[in-house]
Every structure is written in C-alpha cells, then in structure tokens.
Amino acid sequence: MARIKGGLNAKKKHNRTLKLAKGYRGARSKQYRVAKQSVMRALTSSYAGRKQRKRQMRQLWIARINAAARMNGLSYSKFMYGLKLANVDMNRKMLAEMAVNDPAGFAAVAEVAKSKLA
C-alpha cells in the first residue's frame, strides 16, 4: 500500500493561520512560522481584551453615577447605600444611562436614596 503524505492537511492548517494573519505587516502575514506566533499572541490578547472591556465599562458607569450623585449632594457610596436601604434594584448600567440622559429622573432617585439615609 502506498504511503500517504500529510501535505494537504499541513497546507490547510497553514492557510487557516495565514488567513487569520491577513493584514499584519511584513513576514507576519506571509511566513507561516512568524504568522503562527503573531496569531497566537493576538488571540490571547483578544480574549483578555473581552474581559477588560467589562471592567472598563463598569468603571465608566461608576464614574458617571458618582458625578451625577455629587451634583445631587451625595457621594457614590452613600448614594448606592441609600438605594440599597430603599430597596431600589437598579443596576449601574441603567443608573449611568439615567445620569446622562435623564438628569431629572436621576435626581428623583437620588432624593429617594437621600431620604433613606436621613
């Protein structure tokens, strides 16, 4: 029986990696060995980046809530504690959205939090 060489499968694997490396500069998009290293690093970074995006969004929401809460005479921590005492279950994303787009509504929520603290 004739020996089967792995040329076709190797070529497919190489092309898959080179396709992912499309747009990279120089040898990174042309040579398999260099492209493989670049793609592995890029995929690792993209995985980490998806986690970091969540952290950064939460930071942004907290900064916006803090700014709006201070305009209503409360610190961020006192505002959130007041909401907890008042049993107001709103997530930070919605509170930040209110702080930016509906200052009057946010002021009403801040008054509820303030009244529970007093």
N, C-alpha and C positions, 0 to 999 in steps of 0.2 A: 504494500500500500504506500502511496506517495505521502511525503511529509507535507504538512500544511504549515505555511509560514504565517506569522502574525502581522504581516504588512498592512492589510486592510483595516484591522482593528486599531493598530497603532496610528494609522493615518487619520481615522475617525476621531480618536482621542486627541491627537494634536490639533486637528481642525476645530474641535469643540473649544479647546483652550484658546487658540488663536482668535476665534470669533469673539470670545469674551474680552480679549485684549485689544480689540479693534478701537482705534482712536488714541492708543498710547503712543508716545514718541519713540522714534528710532527702533532699536532692536527689540524693545519691549512689545512691539506689535508684529514683529517679523520672525524672530527666532523663538523656537518652542521653549527652550530651557529658560531663557530670560522672561518670556511671556508667562510661563507657568508660575514663576516666583512672584511676578507682579500681580497676577490674578489672585493667587492665594492671599497675598497681603491685602489686596483691595476687598476681597470677600470678607476677610476678618474685620477690616475697618468698617465695612458697611453694616456688619452685624452689631458691632459696638456702637456705631452711629445711631442705629434704631433705638438702642437703649438710652443713649444720651439725649436724643430728641425728646423723649418722655420727661427726663429730668429738667431739661431746659424749658419746656412748656409749663411745667409746674412752677418753676422759678418765676417765669413771666407772669403767671396768674397771681401768684402771691404778691409780687411787686405791684401789680395793678390794684389788687384788693387793698393792700397797705396804703397806697397813695389815696385811694378813694375814702378809706376809713379815716385817715388822718384829716381829710377835708371835712369830715363829719365829727371830728373831735374824739376819735378813738384810735388806739394803736391796733395793729393787725391782731396781736394775740388777744387783746381784750375784746375786740370785735368777734373773733371766732369763738371765744369762750362764752360771750353773751348769746351768740346764736345757738350754741350747744345747750345753754340753760333754757333758752326759749323753745327748744325742740324744733328748730328750723333746720331741715335737712336739705341743704343746697350744696352741691359740690363746688370746688374752687373754680372750675371752668365756667360755670353759669354765673357765679358771683363776679368773676372778672369781666364776663361779657356784659353784665348789668352795669358794672362800674364804668365801662367805656361808652356803651350805647344808651343807657337809661339811668342817668345820674339821679333823677327824682325817685325812681323805684329803689335804687340802692340806698338813698337817704332814708326812705321808709324802713328798709330792712335794718339799717344802722340804728334807727330810733328804737326798733324792737329790741335789738341787742343791748342798747344803752339802758333801756328801761329795766331789763332783767339784771343788769349789773348793779343798779342803784338800790 
